[in-house]
Amino acid sequence: MKLFTTSMMCANVFKLQEEIKVIDKYTDFYHIDVMDGHFVPNLALSFDFIKQLRSQTKKPIDAHLMMTNPGNFVDLLIEFGVDYISLHPKTIEKNVFKLINKIKSSDIKVGIVLSPSDGLDAIKYYKDHIDKITVMTVEPGFAGQGVIPEAVSKIKEVYDFREENNLKFLIEVDGSNNFSTFDKYYKNGTDIFVLGSTLFNEADLEQGYLKIKKYIETLNG
């Protein structure tokens, strides 16, 4: 069964409450990008947004931290009740096991996000502690980018890595999820599709979900 997570940085802030009512019917997760303007050259959603969203939904919330010092905010995310904390390897090199232990001890799942230039060597020493690996097929920081072709093959690498090491993590793909890439992502082993611009560019959000889900079901057949 394939899952969907919805990237809330693509939502319409002027229709947020209205859109969340629709999103909550169809999404499996909420994907919240928090950017500091330093690790990536952009600012996105805030921790306060996560706090407010938690009060509106019981669906899992995944906090994707595109930040230079994500460890400074783990306690806050634990307090807010997120379900996943997703981190970039380069930002946690100095204290990776301390952070993982803190997250796990709070019954929160650990996600690791691989940017297009990140290899699997970066995670080999803590691979057994990962609940989800996100493969980014675009550079982190901005929605609506075109796919980097070389990044697509990494999905299969991550899938093979999981099978060869008898691991259980989910494989998520973030970046350019659309009708020209869904099949490639699917065939290479994707478990979770991050829906962003393709979904929110639809005139009717509910119909957008239904169209995407129907298309993915055809790939399964």
GIJO-V434385 format. One record per backbone hydrogen bond with DSSP energy under -1.0 kcal/mol. NH is the residue of the N-H (numbers start at 0). CO is the residue of the C=O. E is the energy in kcal/mol with one decimal. If there is no record, write none. Layout:
# GIJO-V434385
NH:CO:E + NH:CO:E
This chain:
# GIJO-V434385
2:190:-3.1 + 4:192:-2.5 + 5:28:-1.7 + 6:194:-3.0 + 7:30:-2.3 + 9:6:-1.5 + 10:7:-1.1 + 14:11:-1.9 + 18:14:-2.8 + 19:15:-2.7 + 20:16:-1.3 + 22:18:-3.2 + 23:19:-2.6 + 24:21:-1.2 + 25:22:-1.1 + 26:22:-3.1 + 27:3:-2.4 + 28:3:-1.2 + 29:59:-2.0 + 30:5:-2.9 + 31:61:-3.0 + 33:63:-2.7 + 35:65:-1.4 + 36:41:-1.4 + 41:39:-2.1 + 44:32:-1.4 + 49:45:-1.3 + 50:46:-2.2 + 51:47:-2.4 + 52:48:-2.7 + 53:49:-2.5 + 55:52:-1.9 + 61:29:-3.2 + 62:83:-2.4 + 63:31:-2.8 + 64:85:-2.6 + 65:33:-2.5 + 66:64:-1.2 + 71:68:-1.5 + 72:69:-2.1 + 76:72:-2.0 + 77:73:-2.4 + 78:74:-2.2 + 79:75:-1.9 + 81:76:-1.7 + 82:60:-2.4 + 83:60:-2.1 + 84:108:-2.2 + 85:62:-3.0 + 86:110:-2.6 + 90:87:-1.7 + 91:88:-1.4 + 98:94:-2.3 + 99:95:-2.6 + 100:96:-2.4 + 101:97:-1.9 + 102:98:-2.6 + 103:99:-3.0 + 104:100:-2.3 + 106:103:-2.1 + 107:102:-1.8 + 108:82:-2.7 + 110:84:-2.6 + 111:131:-2.6 + 112:86:-2.9 + 113:133:-3.3 + 117:114:-2.1 + 121:118:-1.3 + 122:119:-1.6 + 125:122:-1.4 + 128:125:-1.8 + 129:126:-1.2 + 130:109:-2.5 + 131:109:-1.4 + 132:169:-3.0 + 133:111:-3.0 + 134:171:-3.2 + 135:113:-2.7 + 136:173:-2.0 + 147:136:-3.0 + 150:147:-1.9 + 151:148:-1.0 + 154:151:-1.4 + 156:152:-1.6 + 157:153:-2.8 + 158:154:-2.3 + 159:155:-2.8 + 160:156:-2.4 + 161:157:-2.2 + 162:158:-2.3 + 163:159:-3.0 + 164:160:-1.5 + 166:161:-2.6 + 169:130:-2.4 + 171:132:-2.8 + 172:191:-2.4 + 173:134:-2.2 + 180:177:-1.6 + 181:177:-2.6 + 184:180:-2.7 + 185:181:-2.9 + 186:182:-2.7 + 187:183:-1.3 + 188:185:-1.5 + 189:184:-1.9 + 190:170:-3.0 + 191:170:-2.2 + 192:2:-2.4 + 193:172:-2.0 + 194:4:-3.2 + 199:195:-2.5 + 200:196:-2.0 + 201:198:-1.5 + 207:203:-2.0 + 208:204:-2.0 + 209:205:-2.2 + 210:206:-2.4 + 211:207:-2.1 + 212:208:-2.9 + 213:209:-2.3 + 214:210:-1.9 + 215:211:-2.4 + 216:212:-2.1 + 217:213:-1.4 + 218:214:-1.2 + 219:215:-1.4
